[in-house]
Amino acid sequence: MVNVAVLGSTGSIGLNTLEVIRNFPGRFRVIALSANSNNRLLESQIKEFKPRFACSAEEAGAIRLKKIFGNKIKIFTGAEGLKEMAGQRIIDKVAVAISGAAALPPLLKAIECGKEIALANKEALVMAGPIILKLARKNNVKLIPIDSEQSAIWQCLEGEDRRDLKNIYLTASGGPFRNTSAKILKNISVKKALRHPRWKMGRKISVDSATLMNKGLELLEAVALFGVPAERIKVLIHPQAIIHSMVEFVDGVILAQLSATDMRIPIQYALSYPKRLASPAAYPAIDFYKLRELNFLPPDFRKFPCLMLAYQAAEESGTAPAVLNAANEISVHEFLKGKLGFLSISLIIEKVLQRHRNKTNADLKEILQADDWARQEAYKAIGNLN
């Protein structure tokens, strides 16, 4: 029985993770849960799974949970509480399903305490990839990616000599605006940006997919996870979203990982690794007799400049990826509030990167300082637009 902590249990990835756990009650046990603001759903999850620990980001939410459950469960509060919960001795595996930079402290704590990691969060690796990987090596911890693309690369490289790797092909559906003209993008609404053609995801990642910044973050994530320079990671627009990524070796052989577009599949693999568990009949499968074609197109960097900015940050390395991520988080947040236009997201990120003085070989303190600076600069740049 594997004791699993699900950080971000009320979000899209968290809900899918809990569904996978439901399907294998004799193999996985939910031992800890956390939520940002959806305390009603967290309360329902606690009643169903009966974990030993839970954490609410909001103090009021934590107080309410303590009143409801009393001494039956230990309740943690806020960022420090989440960090403390992630290191509890009884936890075997931590599924990090929190979006944004907030995942970094509990992730580092879990690695420090030797927990296995099923990682859905991109931003932590984007910000502090070298630090996270160094700590993981020190504590003999494997980081198994949950993202379908990173999971695909991981699976294709399993058992292979990394020195034989030539290129990585990172596939992207193209998002909801793949065939939309740049002129129309100027007045795109939040509702349309959230309407992804293939995946049902949270609001922030849906906007990132619409701008292709999600693929940019995955690029930076892959640089950290697989030790490959950005110029050897090629982004391919693949509308069918059946091939989740590919790897090319020095002898010309290309391995691809294919599966239906269902997040439960890579989540299940990340939880069960190194074993493979038989998926429930309810999971979708590929029918090759109905699959008529697989298409691939180059990305349009002019229409989706966020992807080019990510390549730029990867080349600069140092604190540049953290600055890119922070500026993007603020820009997307303001777009979702209706205070920033869709095309202005990339504009703000570019302005902040231009003002940034990059620091190579940065330690964690310097990365967090760069993150904080970039958030303030992004707000300033947004204010100057209005």
Phi, psi and omega in degrees: 000125181260123178275115187249133170259129179250104179270118187090044189288345182264356178274180184301310180293319179300316179296318178293325177297316179294326177294320176299316180297321176302324183287346182227064186296338180271357183246323183237142175233130176284119183250340181206145180224151175215151178219155177277300184224345183275071185288334177296314179293320177301318177302315179296320180293322178297318179297323181283311189266343178051055179288168176277335185225151172210153180222133173247135179293334183264133181298320180297320178295320180294320178299317179298317180296322178295323178293322183286315189257348177056232183269006182288339184210145178272125182256128175254160183227138170070189184295318179292322178296319179297318178298315180296318181297321183297340182260007182300136190301324186288344182286131176265316185224138179247119174268111184266097183249015177279138176268157175083182184292343181298341181284342188298308182300312179293329177297312179298320179296316181297319178294317179302326181270007173079020181281145170289145186240126167253109195252116174257343183280128178272321194298324181298315179292326177297315182290312193223041182308307181300322180293316180296314182293323178295317179294322179296318179296318180299322184259011178054046182252133174267136174255106181264117184287144177263326178311136184301323182290313180291325176298320179298314180297315179303314183291321179292332181269350183301123179083359181263154175280116183301337179291343179270358181283129179258305181219155171246135176250109183265114185270150179220139178293335184100352177070185184288346186245025181303322182253016181267136181288154179300328180297317180289327181301335182302327184245028181293135180273163177299318181303315180291323180294333181275355185267081181284139184286342187236323187243145171260112189225177176290170187294315183295312182291332177293319177293319177301323178291325180292326179270351188070008173296330177303320178289327175297318177294322177294324175302310181294324177296317181294323176303315181289313186292320190248359175064033181249132178296153186301327182293345178259012175246110185258129177269130178238130173280121183228089189303328183288339180053040178262316172274117188271342168173168182219156174232140179247134180257169187296340180271005178093353179285136177240126175255136179235149175249125182242141171193167177295159181279085181212117185295340180296334183291306177291330177296315180300318180295319180295325179284324186266348183313136009271003179275157172248130179256145178294124181287147176300155182299336182289342180292142178287157179225159178279130173254102184292343177283338178260340181282105189273330184202156173233120184249149178222135181223152174286150177288150177267096184292333179288319180282331181236073185294343179301324180294319177295322178297325178293319175299320179298314180295323178296320180293320180287326184053214181059229181270356182301315178299322178295322179292316176302313182297315182295315179297323178293316180302315180293317181297316179294319178301316180288326175296315180296334177275357180080018183256002181212138178287158183301313182289342180284346178301308180293327180298315180295316180300316180298317180298317181293318178298323179295327181275348185280135172261106188292145177235113180280158180051041182286145174273178185298320180299316181293325177294316179294325176294318178296320177299312180296317178300315183295324179295316178296317179296323179295317178297320178298314181296321178294319178297324179289337178285329188266000000 
